[in-house]
């Protein structure tokens, strides 16, 4: 397996092995593509008691949907987690997978964009949910449209297609 660099990302885009919508050329870097923060978030409800986590658990039971207009922001407190989503929909061929990573410029504020779900399966075609956590000591205001994370593409040995629970996700 190998990581695609900028010119290989562009070539894969032109061949249709990678489709990113919308995409501006300046988002393509030397080894990744920057993705922007969408307008929809899931905020955890402030509730007491225990939520049991098992195979049938549904995160929608403990969160509520918040949608922002462009120019508005959502505040995330220290040690708080919210779910966001990228504006971009990524479609990968069955021989390309990828990794979602934060950007160091925001990590320096204590912002993490995913907790455990950084790997994206070959053959996906969806928007990427972000598990956003403020690890810093002050509240952070997040704005839709910010280039919040980056996607690193990797060519696979063989091919496969993701058919899991979040195959068509367009909301966090």
Buried (B, 14 or more C-beta within 10 A) or exposed (E): EEBBEEEBBBEBBEEEBBBBEEBEEEBBEEBBBBBBBBBBBBBBEEEEEEEEEEEEEEEEEEBEEBEBEEEEEBEBEEEBBBBBBBBBBBBBBBBBBBBBBBBEEBBEEBBBBBEEEBEBBBBBBBBBBBBBBBBBEEEBEBBBEBBBBBBBBBBBEEEEEBEEEEEEBEBB
